[in-house]
Every structure is written in C-alpha cells, then in structure tokens.
Amino acid sequence: MRALVTGGAGFIGSHLGEALLAEGHEVTVIDDLSRGRRSQVPAAAQFVEADLNDDLGAILAESRPEVVFHEAAQIDVRRSLADPLLDTRVNVLGTVNLLQACVTAGVRRLVLASSGGTVYGETEALPTPEDHPLHPASNYGAAKAAAELYGEVYSQVYGMEFVALRYSNVYGPRQDPHGEAGVVAIFAERLLRGEVPTINGDGTQTRDYVYVADVVAANLAALAGPPGAYNVGTGTECDVNELYARLARIVGVSGAATHGPAKPGEQRRSCLDPSRAAARLGWRPRFSLDAGLETTVTWFRERDPVHV
C-alpha cells in the first residue's frame, strides 16, 4: 500500500513512518521542518519539504497515496491563543487544503491526528467517551474540532473514508522538550541535567498519558477499521505530582519539584475512554506508564548531548 504521512519528520509522524515501512508499505513524508528534523525521516521513505498550504495536489499526484495520515499541526495551545490566525492557517486551512488534494488524487482514506485532550474541554464525564459534546476551551481545540468537521463533510460529499484519532497526552522518544506540549520530555530532560523542574500550580491537574508506540499501533489499526472518531488513550488519570514522582524515581533523583503559578485557564482533568477503539479497531494500549517512562528516560539519557 502507498501511504503518505504529513509531519513525518516530527515526534509521532517519524515513528509512524517507520512502522508503516516495517509492514511493507511505501511511504512518502511531507514536512516543512519547522519542528521536525530531517534526520528523523526514515531512510526508505520519500521526503518532500512542503508546508500544508503549499500545492499539495502536485505532491499527491506524484506519490499517489491510497491512505494519508495527517500528523502535521501547530501543537502549542498557548501559541494558538497568542496567534489564532497562525493556528487557523495551519490547523484548519492546511487541513482543508490537504483534504481537497486527497479528493483530487483519489485517496481512499484519511486518518487525522485530533486531540482528545482539547476538543472535549472540561468535563465531568471521566473517562470521556467519543459521544460527549465537544466544548474546546482554546483556539487549538477549536481548530482540531473544525478539522474533524471538515473531514466528515469531505467524507459525506466525496465518499473518502475519514478517521479521527483523538489522542490523549502522547509521550515517548523523540518528543521535543523545548515546548508547551511535552511535560514528560521537559521533566525528563531537566532531571537528567540535574535541574529542578517547575510544576505549574498545585500539580493536581490530571492527564491521560499514552505511549507513542501505542499511538502508532492505533494508526495502523485505523488502516482498515470502520471510519469515525476514536479516543486514543489509556482511560487512566495521572496528576502532575505523581508523574514527577515516577520520573524522579526512574532517573534516581530524590528532590522535590518546585511549584510556580498555575496557567490561566488550564484544564483541570483530562482522561479518555478508549473502549470504542477496542471494540471496533481491536486496539488497546499495551505499555504501562512506568514502562513507557523508563523507555523515554533511557532515550533521553543515551541521545547525543548536543541535542539535549
């Protein structure tokens, strides 16, 4: 099968490209390298440096993918609030541009990386199921919800199969520690450097942490499963204080973290119900939080210090 991965030089996309190649698929990667690294693109993949708002029609006409995995995005919630036009240009207009190119190129299925941590907003239904109303509380969450709606429209109008995978908080090797979206990477890097991480607020805010290999497995399951929206999470909450304690134990640090001011408007709790993916895609997370954190810390410990 011919597959195309947008954002394939980035954290999740590079792991997905490797997995697709390992299963014998032909892979084309599109990435503008604004966050991703050319070195992370698998050697066997065809690489095209391009922005989501470039002429994707020409790229898809040449690569002729049967399935497109849309991982490229502006992922910083705070940046989406500070610069909503940029966030919209990348996450909404870029997605529509890709959808139109897919229709023109005759793509059979598009799998969107959506965000279960932001499209639902604050909710008392925990773990949150897919049929919960979408109440995003950030421009990023609104853009991801809009991308899902556009995908559904294109599916209805043009018959292209559309799958939205609503990720919880993804972590693992290759995650960028220099940004808002990767608390595991940020804490791991600082602990290994002998620095003291700062927890925003009291640290009782919870998230559902899912290991990147499990996210890749969900994407592979979405190749043939029924179209629709699926949560990709563990169904288990972990607060930031507990996350820090687990990472500190793995690194071998006994000191406590410091606490800083809470982020204005930060979501207090987030946890996704993954039972629909289990029932319809046959997908379940395999990695425990401790196992995933240990692998992640090992990667940060072993990688080139120049890039730490």
C-alpha positions as CSV (number, residue, x, y, z in Angstrom):
1,M,0.0,0.0,0.0
2,R,1.1,3.6,-0.7
3,A,0.9,5.8,2.4
4,L,1.6,9.5,3.0
5,V,2.4,11.0,6.4
6,T,2.2,14.7,6.9
7,G,4.5,15.8,9.8
8,G,6.6,12.7,9.2
9,A,9.8,14.3,10.4
10,G,8.3,15.0,13.8
11,F,7.7,13.1,17.0
12,I,4.7,10.9,16.3
13,G,5.0,11.0,12.5
14,S,8.5,9.7,12.3
15,H,7.6,6.7,14.5
16,L,4.5,6.1,12.3
17,G,6.6,6.2,9.1
18,E,9.0,3.6,10.5
19,A,6.1,1.3,11.4
20,L,4.5,1.6,8.0
21,L,7.7,0.8,6.3
22,A,8.3,-2.2,8.6
23,E,4.9,-3.5,7.5
24,G,6.0,-3.3,3.8
25,H,4.1,-0.2,2.8
26,E,5.6,2.6,0.5
27,V,5.8,5.8,2.5
28,T,6.0,9.5,1.4
29,V,6.7,12.1,4.1
30,I,5.7,15.7,3.9
31,D,7.1,18.1,6.5
32,D,8.1,21.8,6.5
33,L,10.8,21.1,9.1
34,S,9.6,23.9,11.3
35,R,9.6,21.5,14.3
36,G,10.6,18.1,12.8
37,R,14.1,17.0,11.9
38,R,15.2,15.7,8.5
39,S,17.3,13.1,10.3
40,Q,14.2,11.6,11.8
41,V,12.6,10.8,8.4
42,P,13.2,7.0,7.7
43,A,15.8,6.5,5.0
44,A,13.4,4.3,3.0
45,A,10.7,7.0,2.8
46,Q,10.4,9.6,0.1
47,F,10.7,13.0,1.6
48,V,9.1,16.2,0.4
49,E,9.8,19.5,2.2
50,A,6.5,21.4,2.0
51,D,4.0,23.5,4.0
52,L,0.4,22.3,4.5
53,N,-0.7,25.3,2.4
54,D,1.6,24.6,-0.5
55,D,0.5,22.9,-3.7
56,L,-0.2,19.5,-2.1
57,G,-2.2,18.5,-5.2
58,A,1.0,18.2,-7.2
59,I,2.7,16.2,-4.5
60,L,-0.1,13.8,-4.1
61,A,-0.5,13.4,-7.8
62,E,3.1,12.2,-8.0
63,S,3.1,10.0,-4.8
64,R,-0.4,8.6,-5.4
65,P,-1.1,7.6,-1.8
66,E,-4.0,5.3,-1.0
67,V,-4.1,6.4,2.6
68,V,-2.9,9.7,4.2
69,F,-2.0,10.1,7.8
70,H,-2.3,13.7,8.8
71,E,0.0,14.3,11.8
72,A,1.3,17.8,10.9
73,A,-0.1,20.6,13.1
74,Q,0.6,23.7,15.1
75,I,0.5,21.9,18.5
76,D,1.1,24.7,21.1
77,V,-2.1,25.7,22.9
78,R,-0.6,28.9,24.3
79,R,0.6,29.9,20.8
80,S,-2.9,29.2,19.4
81,L,-4.2,31.8,21.9
82,A,-1.5,34.3,21.2
83,D,-1.6,33.9,17.4
84,P,-5.0,32.5,16.4
85,L,-4.6,33.3,12.8
86,L,-1.4,31.3,12.6
87,D,-3.1,28.4,14.3
88,T,-6.1,28.6,12.0
89,R,-3.9,28.8,8.9
90,V,-2.0,25.6,9.8
91,N,-4.6,23.5,11.6
92,V,-7.8,24.5,9.7
93,L,-6.8,25.9,6.3
94,G,-3.9,23.4,6.0
95,T,-6.2,20.5,6.7
96,V,-8.8,21.7,4.2
97,N,-6.0,22.1,1.6
98,L,-4.9,18.6,2.3
99,L,-8.5,17.2,2.1
100,Q,-9.0,18.8,-1.3
101,A,-5.7,17.4,-2.6
102,C,-6.8,14.0,-1.3
103,V,-10.1,14.1,-3.2
104,T,-8.3,15.2,-6.4
105,A,-5.7,12.4,-6.1
106,G,-8.4,9.8,-5.3
107,V,-7.1,9.0,-1.8
108,R,-9.2,6.2,-0.2
109,R,-8.9,7.1,3.4
110,L,-7.5,10.0,5.6
111,V,-6.6,9.4,9.2
112,L,-6.5,12.7,11.2
113,A,-4.5,13.2,14.4
114,S,-7.0,15.0,16.5
115,S,-6.8,16.0,20.2
116,G,-9.0,14.3,22.8
117,G,-7.3,16.4,25.4
118,T,-8.6,19.7,24.0
119,V,-11.7,19.0,21.8
120,Y,-13.9,17.9,24.8
121,G,-12.8,20.7,27.1
122,E,-13.6,20.5,30.8
123,T,-15.9,17.6,31.5
124,E,-17.2,15.7,34.5
125,A,-17.6,12.5,32.3
126,L,-14.3,10.8,33.0
127,P,-13.0,8.8,31.2
128,T,-14.7,10.8,28.4
129,P,-16.4,8.9,25.6
130,E,-16.5,9.9,22.0
131,D,-20.2,10.9,22.1
132,H,-19.5,13.6,24.7
133,P,-20.2,17.1,23.2
134,L,-17.2,19.0,22.0
135,H,-16.5,22.1,24.1
136,P,-13.0,23.2,23.3
137,A,-11.6,25.9,25.6
138,S,-8.7,27.0,23.3
139,N,-8.2,28.0,19.7
140,Y,-6.1,24.9,19.2
141,G,-9.0,22.7,20.4
142,A,-11.5,24.6,18.2
143,A,-9.2,24.1,15.2
144,K,-9.0,20.4,15.8
145,A,-12.8,20.2,16.2
146,A,-13.1,22.1,12.9
147,A,-10.7,19.8,11.2
148,E,-12.8,16.8,12.2
149,L,-16.0,18.5,10.9
150,Y,-14.3,19.3,7.6
151,G,-13.2,15.7,7.4
152,E,-16.7,14.4,8.0
153,V,-18.0,16.8,5.3
154,Y,-15.5,15.6,2.7
155,S,-16.4,12.0,3.6
156,Q,-20.1,12.7,3.0
157,V,-19.7,14.8,-0.1
158,Y,-16.9,12.9,-1.9
159,G,-17.0,9.4,-0.3
160,M,-13.5,9.5,1.1
161,E,-13.2,7.4,4.3
162,F,-12.3,9.6,7.3
163,V,-11.0,8.6,10.7
164,A,-10.3,11.0,13.5
165,L,-8.0,9.7,16.2
166,R,-8.4,11.8,19.4
167,Y,-5.1,11.5,21.1
168,S,-4.7,12.0,24.8
169,N,-1.2,13.2,26.1
170,V,1.3,11.4,23.9
171,Y,4.9,10.9,25.2
172,G,7.9,8.9,24.3
173,P,11.3,9.0,22.5
174,R,11.9,12.0,20.1
175,Q,9.4,14.2,21.9
176,D,10.6,17.9,21.9
177,P,11.4,19.0,25.4
178,H,11.5,22.6,24.3
179,G,7.8,23.4,24.0
180,E,4.5,23.5,25.8
181,A,3.2,20.2,24.7
182,G,5.6,17.7,26.2
183,V,5.7,17.6,30.0
184,V,7.3,14.2,30.1
185,A,10.0,15.3,27.8
186,I,10.5,18.5,29.7
187,F,10.7,16.8,33.1
188,A,13.0,14.0,31.9
189,E,15.5,16.4,30.3
190,R,15.7,18.7,33.3
191,L,16.0,15.8,35.8
192,L,18.8,14.2,33.7
193,R,20.6,17.6,33.6
194,G,20.4,17.9,37.4
195,E,17.9,20.7,37.2
196,V,14.7,21.1,39.2
197,P,11.5,21.1,37.1
198,T,8.8,23.5,37.9
199,I,5.2,22.3,38.2
200,N,2.6,24.9,37.2
201,G,0.1,25.3,40.0
202,D,-0.5,22.7,42.7
203,G,0.2,19.8,40.4
204,T,-3.2,18.0,41.0
205,Q,-4.3,18.6,37.4
206,T,-4.6,15.2,35.7
207,R,-3.9,13.9,32.2
208,D,-4.1,10.6,30.4
209,Y,-0.6,9.7,29.2
210,V,-0.3,7.3,26.3
211,Y,3.0,6.0,24.9
212,V,3.9,6.8,21.3
213,A,4.2,3.2,20.2
214,D,0.6,2.6,21.3
215,V,-0.4,5.7,19.3
216,V,1.3,4.3,16.2
217,A,-0.5,1.0,16.7
218,A,-3.8,2.8,16.8
219,N,-2.9,4.5,13.5
220,L,-2.1,1.1,11.9
221,A,-5.4,-0.3,13.3
222,A,-7.2,2.6,11.6
223,L,-5.9,1.5,8.2
224,A,-8.8,-1.0,7.8
225,G,-11.2,-0.3,10.7
226,P,-14.6,1.4,10.4
227,P,-14.4,5.2,9.8
228,G,-15.3,7.5,12.6
229,A,-13.9,9.2,15.7
230,Y,-11.9,7.2,18.2
231,N,-10.2,8.1,21.5
232,V,-6.6,7.0,21.8
233,G,-5.8,7.0,25.5
234,T,-5.4,4.7,28.4
235,G,-8.5,5.6,30.4
236,T,-6.3,6.3,33.5
237,E,-5.7,9.6,35.1
238,C,-2.3,10.7,36.4
239,D,-1.7,14.0,38.1
240,V,1.4,16.1,37.5
241,N,2.8,15.5,41.0
242,E,2.6,11.7,40.5
243,L,4.1,12.0,37.1
244,Y,7.1,13.9,38.5
245,A,7.5,11.4,41.3
246,R,7.6,8.5,38.8
247,L,10.1,10.2,36.6
248,A,12.3,11.2,39.5
249,R,12.4,7.6,40.8
250,I,13.4,6.3,37.3
251,V,16.1,9.0,37.0
252,G,17.3,8.4,40.6
253,V,16.5,11.9,41.9
254,S,15.2,12.3,45.5
255,G,14.5,16.1,45.5
256,A,11.0,17.6,45.1
257,A,10.0,19.8,42.2
258,T,9.3,23.4,42.6
259,H,5.8,24.9,42.1
260,G,5.1,28.0,40.0
261,P,1.9,29.9,39.2
262,A,-0.9,28.0,37.6
263,K,-1.5,28.5,33.9
264,P,-4.6,30.7,33.4
265,G,-7.5,28.6,32.0
266,E,-5.6,25.3,32.2
267,Q,-7.9,22.3,32.0
268,R,-8.0,20.5,35.4
269,R,-8.7,17.0,34.4
270,S,-8.5,15.0,31.1
271,C,-8.9,11.3,30.6
272,L,-10.2,9.4,27.6
273,D,-12.4,6.3,27.4
274,P,-10.7,4.0,24.8
275,S,-13.4,1.3,24.7
276,R,-14.7,2.2,21.3
277,A,-11.3,1.7,19.7
278,A,-11.0,-1.6,21.5
279,A,-14.4,-2.8,20.2
280,R,-14.2,-1.5,16.6
281,L,-10.4,-1.4,15.8
282,G,-9.2,-4.1,18.1
283,W,-6.8,-1.6,19.6
284,R,-5.7,-1.4,23.3
285,P,-2.8,0.4,24.9
286,R,0.0,-2.2,25.7
287,F,2.5,0.0,27.6
288,S,2.1,0.8,31.2
289,L,3.0,4.3,32.3
290,D,6.1,3.1,34.1
291,A,7.3,1.0,31.2
292,G,6.8,3.9,28.8
293,L,8.5,6.4,31.1
294,E,11.5,4.1,31.5
295,T,12.0,3.8,27.8
296,T,11.6,7.5,27.3
297,V,14.2,8.3,30.0
298,T,16.6,5.8,28.5
299,W,16.3,7.5,25.1
300,F,16.9,11.0,26.6
301,R,19.9,9.6,28.6
302,E,21.5,8.0,25.5
303,R,20.9,10.5,22.8
304,D,23.6,12.9,21.6
305,P,24.1,15.5,24.4
306,V,24.4,18.3,21.7
307,H,20.7,17.8,21.1
308,V,19.6,17.7,24.7
